[in-house]
Amino acid sequence: MSFRLPFLRKREKEFQESGKLKNIPSHVAIIMDGNGRWAKRRGFPRVAGHKEGMEATQRAVRAATKYHVDTLTLFAFSTENWKRPTSEVDFLMRLPKEYLHIYLPELMEKNVRIDTIGDLAHLPKHTREAVKNAKEQSKDNDGMLLNFAINYGSRLEIVRAVKQLIKDYKDNQIAIKIDDLDEETFSKYLYTNGLSDPDLLIRTSGEQRLSNFLLWQCAYSEFYFTDVLWPDFTEEVFYEALLDYQKRKRRYGGI
């Protein structure tokens, strides 16, 4: 990617000077894909790709803060990832602690607030504690929200929301008739309650599917797919996605 850097910086300067890079997505979500393939191509074990992917995560955070994105949601671990070999899962469960140990001071300096979506109760204790500590330390920050999806699956999220809504209805916890149930009310039962829906979804590695990520929330998101594997993700790739987003016409079903 380095050979493209001068060209992209020139394009960035041109757009900033011309005032064309004004349509910045408020909420960007990223499916961080390709760690295993990155490692395999180099003859490394899969965990080496995950380790390198941690560095790419921080590059994405820096880019998002630079371009004043309000919320960055990263798909870190899905409910389906438990099917992977135990050694790989154990490594992935250690990464949040390592990432936060290294980068939390920088995140605090950048005024980033950390949060999560997903079922944290079933994570190892050391993972939960690392995340809890980071959320507590950053809770008063009012800059970008860095939102990690950990042990997250969208179908499970929706089923969970339905169950809780039915329970609240039976317990008279919601003053609404079933026939009056609308999207706004249902959305309050999702993990993302209080967040805006993603304006832009980026997926790396060339795959073009949602993989059970934010199915409800991405109903009208713009998608950007890149062949770049996640460990190779850079600010330049992020900027290319923003450039592409400038051309999108979001009609939400209208004309």
C-alpha positions in Angstrom: 0.0 0.0 0.0 2.9 2.4 0.6 3.4 3.1 -3.1 0.0 4.7 -3.2 0.6 7.0 -0.2 1.8 10.1 -2.1 -1.1 9.9 -4.6 -3.7 9.5 -1.9 -2.2 12.4 0.2 -2.4 14.5 -2.9 -6.1 13.5 -3.4 -6.8 14.2 0.2 -5.3 17.7 0.0 -7.2 18.4 -3.2 -10.5 17.4 -1.7 -9.9 19.3 1.5 -8.9 22.4 -0.3 -11.9 22.2 -2.6 -14.2 21.5 0.3 -15.6 18.4 -1.3 -14.8 16.0 1.6 -17.6 17.3 3.7 -19.9 14.3 3.7 -18.3 12.4 6.6 -20.3 9.4 7.9 -21.3 9.9 11.5 -21.1 6.1 12.2 -18.7 3.8 10.5 -18.8 0.0 11.1 -16.1 -2.3 10.0 -16.0 -6.1 9.5 -12.3 -6.8 10.1 -11.7 -9.8 7.8 -8.7 -11.5 6.5 -6.3 -12.1 9.4 -6.1 -15.8 8.8 -5.5 -15.4 5.0 -2.8 -12.8 5.7 -1.0 -15.2 7.9 -1.4 -18.2 5.6 0.1 -16.3 2.6 3.2 -15.7 4.7 3.5 -19.1 6.1 2.6 -17.9 9.6 0.1 -19.4 12.1 -3.3 -17.8 12.1 -2.7 -16.1 15.4 0.0 -14.1 13.8 -2.6 -12.5 11.6 -4.8 -11.7 14.6 -1.7 -10.1 16.3 -1.0 -8.0 13.2 -4.7 -7.2 13.0 -4.5 -5.5 16.4 -2.1 -3.0 14.9 -4.5 -2.4 12.0 -7.3 -1.8 14.5 -5.4 1.2 16.0 -4.7 2.5 12.6 -8.4 2.5 11.9 -9.1 4.3 15.1 -6.6 7.0 14.4 -8.1 7.5 10.9 -11.6 7.7 12.3 -10.6 10.3 14.9 -8.7 12.3 12.3 -11.7 12.6 10.0 -14.1 13.3 12.9 -16.2 10.1 12.8 -18.6 10.1 15.7 -18.9 6.4 16.2 -16.6 3.5 15.0 -18.0 0.0 15.5 -15.6 -2.9 15.0 -16.6 -6.5 14.6 -14.1 -8.1 16.9 -15.5 -11.5 17.7 -18.7 -13.2 16.6 -21.0 -15.7 18.2 -19.9 -18.1 15.5 -16.2 -17.7 16.2 -16.4 -20.1 19.1 -16.4 -22.8 16.5 -12.7 -22.1 15.8 -9.9 -24.2 17.4 -9.6 -23.7 21.1 -6.0 -22.4 20.8 -7.2 -19.7 18.4 -10.2 -18.7 20.5 -8.0 -18.4 23.6 -5.6 -16.1 21.7 -8.5 -14.0 20.5 -9.8 -13.7 24.1 -6.4 -12.3 25.2 -6.2 -9.7 22.5 -8.6 -7.2 24.1 -6.5 -7.0 27.2 -3.3 -6.7 25.2 -4.8 -4.1 22.9 -6.1 -2.0 25.8 -2.8 -2.3 27.7 -0.9 -0.9 24.8 -3.4 1.7 23.4 -5.6 2.8 26.2 -3.3 5.7 27.1 -3.5 6.9 23.5 -7.3 6.4 23.4 -7.6 8.5 26.5 -5.4 11.2 25.0 -7.6 11.3 22.0 -10.7 11.6 24.2 -12.1 8.3 22.9 -14.9 6.6 24.8 -14.9 2.8 24.7 -18.1 0.7 24.7 -19.2 -2.8 23.6 -22.1 -4.6 22.1 -22.7 -8.3 22.5 -23.0 -11.0 25.2 -20.1 -10.3 27.4 -21.3 -12.6 30.2 -19.9 -15.6 28.4 -16.4 -14.2 27.9 -13.4 -15.2 30.0 -13.1 -13.3 33.2 -9.8 -11.6 32.2 -11.4 -10.4 28.9 -14.4 -9.0 30.8 -12.3 -7.3 33.3 -10.0 -5.6 30.7 -13.1 -4.3 28.8 -14.8 -3.2 32.0 -11.8 -1.3 33.1 -11.4 0.5 29.8 -15.1 1.4 29.7 -14.9 2.8 33.2 -11.7 4.8 32.6 -13.1 6.3 29.4 -16.7 6.8 30.4 -16.4 10.6 30.8 -14.7 11.1 27.4 -16.8 12.9 24.9 -14.9 12.4 21.7 -15.4 9.5 19.3 -17.2 6.4 20.5 -15.1 3.2 19.9 -17.6 0.4 20.0 -16.3 -3.2 20.0 -18.7 -6.0 18.9 -17.6 -8.9 21.1 -19.4 -12.2 21.2 -21.9 -10.5 18.9 -24.4 -12.0 16.5 -27.2 -10.0 14.9 -29.7 -12.9 14.8 -29.1 -13.6 18.4 -29.4 -9.9 19.2 -32.8 -9.8 17.5 -34.1 -12.9 19.2 -32.9 -11.6 22.5 -34.7 -8.3 21.8 -38.0 -10.1 21.0 -37.8 -12.2 24.1 -37.2 -9.2 26.3 -39.9 -7.1 24.6 -42.5 -10.0 25.2 -41.4 -10.3 28.8 -41.8 -6.5 29.4 -45.2 -6.6 27.7 -46.4 -9.4 29.9 -45.1 -7.7 33.0 -46.7 -4.4 31.9 -43.3 -2.7 31.7 -44.2 -1.1 28.4 -47.3 1.0 27.9 -47.9 0.0 24.3 -50.3 -2.2 22.4 -48.8 -4.9 20.2 -50.5 -3.4 17.1 -48.7 -0.1 17.9 -45.3 -1.6 18.1 -43.0 0.3 15.7 -39.3 0.2 14.7 -38.3 2.9 17.2 -39.7 0.9 20.1 -38.1 -2.3 18.9 -34.7 -0.7 18.4 -34.6 0.2 22.1 -34.3 -3.5 22.8 -31.2 -3.9 20.7 -27.6 -3.7 21.9 -27.2 -0.5 19.9 -30.0 1.3 21.7 -29.0 5.0 21.7 -26.7 4.8 18.8 -27.4 6.0 15.3 -27.4 3.3 12.6 -24.1 2.9 10.6 -23.9 5.3 7.6 -21.0 3.3 6.1 -20.1 -0.3 6.5 -16.6 -1.3 5.4 -15.6 -4.9 4.9 -12.0 -6.0 4.1 -10.5 -9.1 2.4 -12.8 -9.1 -0.7 -15.7 -10.9 0.9 -19.1 -9.2 0.2 -21.5 -10.3 2.9 -22.7 -9.1 6.3 -21.8 -12.3 8.2 -24.5 -11.8 10.8 -23.4 -8.3 11.7 -25.8 -5.5 12.4 -28.5 -6.9 10.2 -31.2 -4.6 11.5 -29.0 -1.5 11.8 -27.5 -1.8 8.3 -30.8 -1.7 6.5 -29.9 1.6 4.8 -26.1 1.6 5.3 -23.8 2.2 2.4 -21.4 -0.7 1.8 -17.7 -0.4 0.9 -15.8 -3.6 0.0 -12.0 -3.7 -0.4 -9.7 -6.6 -1.2 -7.2 -5.4 1.4 -6.7 -7.9 4.2 -7.3 -6.5 7.6 -3.7 -6.6 8.8 -2.8 -4.4 5.8 -5.6 -1.9 6.6 -4.3 1.7 6.7 -5.5 5.3 6.9 -5.2 5.4 3.1 -7.8 2.6 2.8 -10.1 4.3 5.2 -9.7 7.5 3.3 -10.6 5.7 0.0 -13.8 4.5 1.6 -14.6 8.1 2.6 -13.9 9.3 -0.9 -16.3 6.6 -2.3 -18.9 7.6 0.3 -18.9 11.2 -1.1 -20.5 9.8 -4.3 -23.3 8.0 -2.6 -26.9 9.3 -2.8 -28.8 8.1 0.2 -32.5 8.0 -0.6 -33.9 5.6 2.1 -36.4 4.2 -0.4 -37.4 7.6 -1.7 -36.6 9.4 -5.0 
